[in-house]
Amino acid sequence: MYKLTVEEETIKETQEEEKINLLSSNDIKGISEYILNEAKNIIVMTGAGVSVSAGIPDFRTPGTGIYSKLEEYDLPCPEAIFSIDYFKENPEPFYTFAKEIYPGLHCPTPAHYFIKLLADKNILQRVYTQNIDSLEHIAEIDKSLIVAAHGNFDTATCIETGEKIDPEEVKEYILSGKEGWEEMNEKYGGLVKPDIVFFGEQLPTIFHKLLEEDFPKCDLLIVMGTSLKVRPFCSLIDYVPKNIPRLLINREEVGVKEDNELSFMIQQMEGFKFEDECGDVSLLTDCDKGVRELADELGWLNELEELISTGKNKLGNKE
């Protein structure tokens, strides 16, 4: 059985007190008014759903998700593609997958540009992302504002020697196919892997350091495009102070305690309470539509569309 961390025990104790709703209404209008009048340190948490419209599939959607498309690799289980032990045994499936999603092949989505808009208005405390696609960087969000909880392609390491390898060189080798990555591994004396966190590896130190600094300061949490099923990321929704409003933009409701699978993982942590009028708001739609609706309510829609248009022009209108 999973044992609560010290941080989670502290959260559990503080949640025994009744939560006060700081929103004028438990809907998108209430969130918008709060952003305009109160929010100065917004934390955004993102998952694969924010990148789907860029052409990068999520993991779990039946038929279209990454895990459902891996039969051709003859894996023992879909998750093996991100297992460090399996990678050491058979690196080809991961290199083949990496070739398809390498940063630079896809454009940021409206959801990414909405986060960029928050940054431009100096109200983004940080964006914590589960994604490895680096689309936040491509959207020109300052790197100091981004925490890639599961790593990304920005750096790379030879797992045999610990040597750091130029990520642009790694990209060139991987994009050239099997002959390329075999040459790369021979050159560096072992398997070279972009610094993506595989099962069996520790999350980046910066993740733990910054969450302890950021979440106590957070005055609004926005969660977008994630199933909230992967620890420890899923538990972050309860790291904000107890009265802070939380907005979920997602196709389905997630992160509630009644979800048996989630309850098993986070044990006695609270999760979202959308039905209690306590400052948790759900906007059940795809991420791009959701951020446009929020931007419209904020009076920022034209600014958002300008960011999207400018971004596409810089990237050559790549779709």
N, C-alpha and C positions, 0 to 999 in steps of 0.2 A: 504494500500500500504506500502511496506517495506521502511523504512527510513534509509538512509546511516549512518553508524557510523562515528565518527570523523576520524578514520583511513582511511575509504573508501573515505571520502570527500577529505582528503589530497592526496590520490592516484589519484583521479579524476583530481585534479588541476595539479599535476605534469605530467600527461599523455597528457596534451594539447601540450607539446613540442614533436617534432619529435624524434622517437626512432632511435638510431644509432646501426647498426648491427656490433657486434664484432666478428662474425664468418667469416672464410675465404670462407665458402660455406654453404648454408642453407640445410645441409644434415648430415648424420651420420658421414661422414668424417670430416666435419667442427666442429661438436661437439667433436669428438675425439681429434682433434688437439688442441682445446680450453682446454679440460680437461688436456691434457699432458703439455701444455705450460702456462696456466693461472689459472685454477680453483684450489682454495685452501679451499673454504668454500661452499661445495655443500649441498644443501637441497634436500631431496627426499620426495615426498608425495606419499603415497600408499593407494590403496583401495582394495576391495575384489578380484580383478583380479590377484593380486600377489599370492594369496593363493589357487586359483582354482585347480592347478595341485597337491596340497597337499591333495586333496580330500575334501576340504571345499568349498561348493558352494557359488557363489556370491548371491546377493539379487534379482536382477531384470531380469536375463536371463529367458525368457519364457520356461517353461517345466523343467528346471534344477535348477533355482534359488530358494533361500530359501523361498521367498514369494509365489512362485507357488507350494510349497510342503507342505503348512500349512493347507490344507483343512481338514485333519484328526483331527485338533484341534478345529474345529468349532468356529473359531475366528470371531468377527464382521467385522474385516478387517485384512489383513496380518500384518500391522504395529502394531496391538494390542499386539503382542508378546513382543514388546519392549516399551510398554506403562506402566508407573509406576502406573497409576490408575488401569489399567486392571490387572497388576501383583498383586496388593493388593487384587483384587477381585477373581482372579483365577490364582494362580502361577504355576499350573501344566504344561501349555504349555511351559513356559520359562524353567522350570527345565528339561523337557523332551528334549528340543532343546539343552540346555547347556550340557547335558550328551553326546550328539553326537559330540560336537565340542570342548570338554574340552582340554586345552593345555596338551601336552604329548601324545595325540592320533594321532598326525599328525607330519610330518617332514617339515622343511623349504624347500622352493623351490629354484631353481637357482636364481630367482629374489631377494630373501632374502640374498642369499650368495653373490650376486653382491654388495648389500648394505654393507655387512660385508667386502667385499674387499675394498670398498671406505673408510671404517672406518680404516682398517688395513694400508691403505696408508696415513692416517691422513688428508684426504681431505673431510671427511663427517662432515658437520656442525651439522646436525640433520636429523633424519627421523621422519616425521609426518605421522602417520598412522590412518586411520579410522577403522582398523581391531581390533577385540577383541581377536584374536587367540593367541597372544603372540609369534608368530613364530619368530619375531625379536630377542626376548630374547633367544629362543631355538637355533637360529643361532649364539648365543654368541656375538651379538652386545652389546657393553657396555650400560647398562641401562640409563646412563646419556645422551646418544645420541638419546634416543627414547622418543617421545611424543605420547602417546596413546590418540588421541583426543577424542575418545569415550569410554575411559577406557578399562579395560580388567579383566582377572581373577586373577591378581597378588595380589589383596587385596579384602576383603569382609567386609560387614557391616550389622548389624541388623538394618533394617530401622525403627523399633519401638523404640529401645533404643539408637541407635547411636554407640553401642559397636562394635569395630573392632574384627573380628573373624579370626582365623588362616586359611588362604586360603587352606592349605593342608587338614585341617579337613573338610572344606566346600566341597572340591573336593571329598573326600571319601564319604561324606553323599550323594551328588548329584549323583555320579556314582552308588550308591547302589539302586537308583530308588525311587519310591514314598515313600516307608516305611522309607527310609533314610532321605529324605529332610523333611518329616513330623516330624521325631524324632528331627532333627536339630532345626527346628523352635520352637518346644515345649521346647527344652532345653534352648534356648536363649530368649524365651519370645516374639517372633515376627518373621516376615519373614526375613530371611537372604539372601542377594543378593550379588553376586560378584559385584565389583565396576565398572560395565558397565553403561555407560550413557544411560538412557532410555529417550524416549520422555517425556518431562515434567520435566527433570532434567537439571541442569547447567553443562557445560563442566568443566573439571578440571581446577583449578586455574593456574596450571603450563602451560597449553596450552596457555593462554592469556599472561602470563608473558614471556615465552620464545619466542613466535612469535615476540614480540616487540623487543627482543634482537637479534634474529637470522636473520630475513629477511632483515634488512638494511645491514648486512654483507654478504649476499648471493651473490656468483659470478656465480652460475649455479643452475637452478631449474630443477629437473627431476621428472616428474609426471607419475606414473605407475598404471594401473589397476583400475581406478576409473571413475565413470560416471560424477563426478563433478556436482552433483545435490543436495547435502545436504549442507545447510548453518550451520555454517559459513565456513566450510572446503573449499567449492568450491571457495570462494573469495580469498583464500590465494595465488592463482597463480598471483594475481596482487599486492601482498605485496612486491615483490622484486623490487629493483631499476629498473628504466625504461629501461636501456640499457642491462640488464642482459639476456643472452640467456636462453631459456626454451625448454626442450625436453619432449615431450609426447610419452610414450610407451603404446599403448593401441590398442585394436582390432578395435576401431572406433574413429573417430575424435570427441572430446568433448571439452567443455570449450570455444567455440567460441561465439562471441556476436550474430551471426545470429541464434543461437539456441534459439528459442522463449521461451522455458521453462526456460533456463538458464538466458536469458535476463530479464525475469520477476523477477527472484530471485536476480540477482546482479545489476539490474537497469542499471545505466550508466557506470558501470565498463567495462574495455576494453576486458578482456579475451585474448585468443590466437589469433594471426594474422598470420596464416601459409602461406597465399598467398602473404604477403607483403615483403618477403625477409628481415625481420627485426630482425632475431635471434630466431624466434620460429620454431622449427623443430618437425615434427610428424613422428613416426615410427609405422605404423599401422600393428601390429602383436600381438601375445600373448606375455605376459611379459617375459616368460622364453626364447623364441626365440629371443626376442628383446635384452635382456641383453647379451645373447651369441654373437649376432651380434655386439653389441657395444664393448664387451670385446675383440672380435677378431680384430676389427678395432684399438683398443687401444694397441694390443699386449699382452693382459692380459688373453687370453682364457685359457691357461694352468693353470694359477694361480686360475682362477675361477673354473675350473673342479676339481682341487686339493681340494679346499675348499668344494665343493659339495661332493666329495668322502669321505673326512675326516669326514664331518658332518654325512653322512649316516652311516659310520662305528661306530662312537660314539653312534649313536642312534639305533644300531643293525640292520641297513639296512631296517628299517621300511618303508614301502611304503604307 
